[in-house]
Amino acid sequence: LQNCIVTYQFMQGDVAGALDDLSAGRLDVASPKLKRASFQPDFCELAMMESDTDKDPVSEENDANQLLSGMAYNIAELIANRRPPPPR
């Protein structure tokens, strides 16, 4: 579980940073952070698979976090792709 706690702390940092970037209009900076965050539940899932437990005690949380973070990344990508290019 300690591995999952650390993993989700990294995820929390990425999401918090991405929210700051999104609110400041920096979609190009926020998107990679959200993409990184969307992979974090997988790392927790892998750690739990390698553990001695018969059942993953946080599998439902991992699934929910993976769906939410993936959706946030996809939304940021859609917004970034609809944005007109910066003037030259």
C-alpha positions in Angstrom: 0.0 0.0 0.0 2.9 2.4 0.7 3.8 2.1 -3.0 0.3 3.2 -3.9 0.4 6.1 -1.5 3.6 7.4 -3.1 2.2 6.8 -6.6 -1.0 8.8 -5.8 1.0 11.6 -4.3 2.8 12.0 -7.6 -0.6 11.9 -9.3 -1.9 14.5 -7.0 1.0 16.8 -7.7 0.6 16.4 -11.5 -3.2 17.1 -11.3 -2.7 20.1 -9.1 -0.1 21.5 -11.4 -2.2 20.8 -14.4 -5.2 22.6 -12.8 -3.0 25.7 -12.2 -1.8 25.5 -15.8 -5.3 25.1 -17.2 -6.6 28.1 -15.2 -3.7 30.1 -16.6 -4.5 29.0 -20.2 -1.3 26.9 -20.5 -3.0 23.9 -22.1 0.3 22.7 -23.8 1.9 22.5 -20.3 -1.1 20.9 -18.6 -1.7 18.1 -21.0 1.5 16.2 -20.4 0.9 16.4 -16.6 -2.6 15.0 -17.0 -1.2 12.3 -19.3 1.3 11.3 -16.6 -1.4 11.3 -14.0 -3.6 9.0 -16.1 -0.9 6.3 -15.9 -0.4 6.4 -12.2 -3.2 4.0 -11.2 -1.5 1.4 -13.4 1.7 1.6 -11.3 -0.4 1.1 -8.2 -2.1 -1.8 -9.8 1.2 -3.4 -10.7 2.5 -3.0 -7.2 -0.5 -4.7 -5.8 -0.2 -7.6 -8.2 3.3 -8.1 -7.0 2.3 -8.1 -3.4 1.3 -11.1 -1.2 -2.3 -10.2 -1.0 -5.0 -12.4 -2.5 -7.2 -9.4 -3.4 -6.2 -5.9 -4.3 -7.7 -3.7 -1.6 -7.7 -0.6 -3.8 -8.7 -2.0 -7.2 -11.9 0.0 -7.3 -10.1 3.2 -6.5 -7.5 2.5 -9.1 -10.2 1.9 -11.7 -12.1 5.1 -10.8 -8.9 7.1 -10.7 -7.7 5.8 -14.1 -11.1 6.6 -15.7 -11.2 10.1 -14.2 -7.6 11.0 -14.9 -7.8 9.6 -18.4 -10.9 11.6 -19.1 -9.2 14.8 -17.8 -6.3 14.2 -20.1 -8.6 13.6 -23.1 -10.6 16.8 -22.4 -7.4 18.8 -22.2 -6.2 17.3 -25.5 -9.5 18.1 -27.1 -9.4 21.7 -25.9 -5.8 22.1 -27.0 -6.5 20.7 -30.4 -9.4 23.1 -31.0 -7.4 26.2 -30.0 -6.1 28.4 -32.8 -2.4 28.4 -33.2 -0.6 31.4 -31.6 0.1 34.4 -33.9 3.6 34.5 -35.4 
